[in-house]
Amino acid sequence: MKYNYSKLVFIIVLSIILLGVIFFYYKLSIKKENFDSTLHKQKNNGKKYVKYINNTSAGLSHLKSNLTCILKEAYFNNKILIIPNFNLSPIHNNNNKIVSNLSKYYDYSRLKINNKKYKVILDSSDIDNNLVEVIKLTNQLSSHDKRIFHSKKKLDIDLPFNKNIINIAQTVSDKLNKYICIHVRRGDMLSFKKNLNNDTSSKNIINILKKYKWKGNIYIMTNEKNLSIFNELKSKYPNKVYFYKDFKNLRNINDNYYLFSIEKVIMNNANVKISTFKTKNNLYDDYLSNQSGYQ
C-alpha cells in the first residue's frame, strides 16, 4: 500500500495550527474573564448600596422616568438601590411643593424587574454609610447625565401604583361602567403647543367621539381649571360627561399628583382611551392633537 506522505504532513501541520488557535483563544478568554471580574470589583468598590441624588423639580411622570434610569443603573451595576427623595414641582400642584420618595404613589414592595421581585431600600437609617456609594446627578434628566450609562438598555421594569390608588380608581370605573376616558392637557401646555387650544376644544372632542358612535359615559381627566369650556360637550352628551369633581372620593384630594395617579388608572380601565398628544405607544386608541408630547 502506498502512502501520500505530503498529504499526511499537511494534515498534521494543519491540526497543529488549529490546536494553537484554540489554545490562544482559550487563554484570551481567561484573561478577559479576569479583566471583567476586576472591573466589576472596581465598579463596586466594596459598596453594596447606591444612592443617586437628583434635585430636578418636575412632574410625577418626569420623575418616574428618572427613577427608571437609576433603577437600571443599580441593576446593571449589581447594587441595591436606596430610593432618594424627589422634588415634585409646585407648578402642577397648586403651588405646593412635595418632597417624596414616591412611595405614596408607587408600591415598591411589588416592584419587578424582568418579571422577578426586585428589592430596594426606602429607609437606610440602619445601613452603614461606608457601604453606600452616593452619586450626585445633574439637574437635567438623569438619562442625560454622564454618570448614567445604561438608560437606553432594555429592561422590563414593573412598578405599579399603590393599592389604595388602584382601589379608588376601580370604584370610579365601576360607577362609570362602560366609558371613554379622554386626557385633555391644557394649562401649562397652551403656550408651548401650537393650535392646542383648538385641538382640546369641545368641538374637536365631539368630532373625535363621532368616529366611535359613542353612547356610553365620558370621563375627562384635565388640568384645565375652567371646566365651562366643556359645556358644548356636555350639551351634546347630556348626563354622560364626568370630571373628578363629580366623585366624592376624588374631589377632596388636595394632592394633584395623587389625583393624577388615580386618573391614570381610570384611563387604563377605560373601554376607549384618548390622549391629548400623538404617542408612539399602544396604550391609547386615539388622540386630540397631531403633535407629539408627554401626557
C-alpha positions, 0 to 999 in steps of 0.5 A: 500500500502506498502512502501520500506522505505530503498529504499526511504532513499537511494534515498534521501541520494543519491540526497543529495550527488549529490546536494553537488557535484554540489554545490562544483563544482559550487563554484570551478568554481567561484573561478577559474573564479576569479583566471583567471580574476586576472591573466589576470589583472596581465598579463596586468598590466594596459598596453594596448600596447606591444612592443617586441624588437628583434635585430636578423639580418636575412632574410625577411622570418626569420623575418616574422616568428618572427613577427608571434610569437609576433603577437600571443603573443599580441593576446593571451595576449589581447594587441595591438601590436606596430610593432618594427623595424627589422634588415634585414641582409646585407648578402642577400642584397648586403651588405646593411643593412635595418632597417624596420618595414616591412611595405614596404613589408607587408600591415598591414592595411589588416592584419587578424587574424582568418579571422577578421581585426586585428589592430596594431600600426606602429607609437606610437609617440602619445601613452603614454609610461606608457601604453606600456609594452616593452619586450626585446627578445633574439637574437635567434628566438623569438619562442625560447625565454622564454618570448614567450609562445604561438608560437606553438598555432594555429592561422590563421594569414593573412598578405599579401604583399603590393599592389604595390608588388602584382601589379608588380608581376601580370604584370610579370605573365601576360607577362609570361602567362602560366609558371613554376616558379622554386626557385633555392637557391644557394649562401649562401646555397652551403656550408651548403647543401650537393650535392646542387650544383648538385641538382640546376644544369641545368641538374637536372632542365631539368630532373625535367621539363621532368616529366611535358612535359613542353612547356610553359615559365620558370621563375627562381627566384635565388640568384645565381649571375652567371646566365651562369650556366643556359645556358644548360637550356636555350639551351634546352628551347630556348626563354622560360627561364626568370630571373628578369633581363629580366623585366624592372620593376624588374631589377632596384630594388636595394632592394633584399628583395623587389625583393624577395617579388615580386618573391614570388608572381610570384611563387604563380601565377605560373601554376607549382611551384618548390622549391629548398628544400623538404617542408612539405607544399602544396604550391609547386608541386615539388622540386630540392633537397631531403633535407629539408630547408627554401626557 
